[in-house]
């Protein structure tokens, strides 16, 4: 787990910077969730930011919680994930 956080400021940042500069985006369907009362929800506009990185955001929603969605809003998180993966448009 710690290596994952360390990679954020090293190899991950380098790869993301190159991908962004080359105009590459995440192309699969994306469900974008964040906590409304967490740092992201209070200080950023996640949907606006992620539109620069993902070309197919199907749903973007702030849940009524802080940073830890699955712990602070388990039912709401479950419902969003269930609806996203059950959507007919995702099936091939």
TIVEXRO-96943 format. One line per 10 residues: number of its first residue (from 1); their letters; for each residue y, x, z of C-alpha. Coordinates in Angstrom, 3 decimals. Layout:
NUM) A) Y:X:Z | ...
REM end
This chain:
1) XXXXXXXXXX) 0.000:0.000:0.000 | 2.462:2.762:0.863 | 1.759:4.506:-2.446 | 2.745:1.317:-4.250 | 6.132:1.336:-2.514 | 6.569:5.058:-3.164 | 5.813:4.571:-6.868 | 8.712:2.117:-7.087 | 11.209:4.976:-6.905 | 9.175:7.364:-9.000
11) XXXXXXXXXX) 6.729:6.712:-11.786 | 7.317:2.931:-11.873 | 11.074:3.313:-12.175 | 10.668:5.903:-14.936 | 8.311:3.663:-16.935 | 10.447:0.555:-16.387 | 13.593:2.387:-17.456 | 11.929:3.537:-20.698 | 10.532:0.062:-21.407 | 13.916:-1.579:-20.793
21) XXXXXXXXXX) 15.711:0.952:-23.011 | 13.156:0.317:-25.778 | 13.693:-3.442:-25.512 | 10.158:-4.131:-24.282 | 9.652:-7.221:-22.109 | 6.855:-8.967:-20.265 | 5.537:-11.421:-22.868 | 2.998:-13.497:-20.948 | 3.987:-16.773:-19.276 | 5.841:-16.102:-16.014
31) XXXXXXXXXX) 6.229:-18.196:-12.880 | 9.201:-16.782:-11.003 | 9.388:-17.674:-7.309 | 11.587:-16.301:-4.551 | 12.674:-17.252:-1.046 | 16.009:-19.045:-0.884 | 16.887:-17.639:2.544 | 15.576:-14.118:1.951 | 17.683:-11.213:0.757 | 16.926:-11.947:-2.882
41) XXXXXXXXXX) 17.845:-15.614:-2.607 | 21.033:-14.942:-0.667 | 22.293:-11.997:-2.682 | 20.936:-12.201:-6.226 | 20.276:-14.558:-9.124 | 16.588:-13.823:-9.802 | 16.302:-16.014:-12.885 | 19.278:-14.333:-14.549 | 17.950:-10.875:-13.690 | 14.364:-11.543:-14.788
51) XXXXXXXXXX) 15.414:-13.004:-18.156 | 16.292:-9.400:-19.070 | 12.698:-8.338:-18.342 | 10.518:-11.326:-19.285 | 10.621:-13.332:-22.494 | 8.590:-16.353:-21.370 | 9.718:-17.597:-17.946 | 8.120:-21.036:-17.702 | 9.526:-21.902:-14.289 | 11.985:-20.284:-11.894
61) XXXXXXXXXX) 12.404:-21.695:-8.412 | 13.687:-20.741:-4.990 | 11.357:-21.905:-2.236 | 12.690:-22.940:1.147 | 11.745:-19.741:2.949 | 12.596:-16.077:3.354 | 10.910:-13.040:1.797 | 7.261:-13.897:2.508 | 6.598:-17.001:0.425 | 2.871:-17.376:1.040
71) XXXXXXXXXX) 3.297:-16.963:4.803 | 6.512:-18.935:5.306 | 5.943:-21.739:2.771 | 2.197:-21.746:2.080 | 1.902:-25.324:0.819 | 4.934:-25.060:-1.464 | 3.720:-21.703:-2.801 | 0.218:-23.061:-3.375 | 1.560:-26.115:-5.208 | 3.746:-24.010:-7.521
81) XXXXXXXXXX) 0.872:-21.650:-8.328 | -1.580:-24.518:-8.829 | 0.786:-26.376:-11.157 | 1.536:-23.218:-13.130 | -2.090:-22.257:-13.692 | -3.225:-25.830:-14.305 | -0.587:-26.464:-16.974 | -2.214:-27.305:-20.310 | 0.180:-25.032:-22.205 | -1.318:-21.972:-20.510
91) XX) -4.858:-22.753:-21.637 | -6.069:-21.107:-24.813
REM end
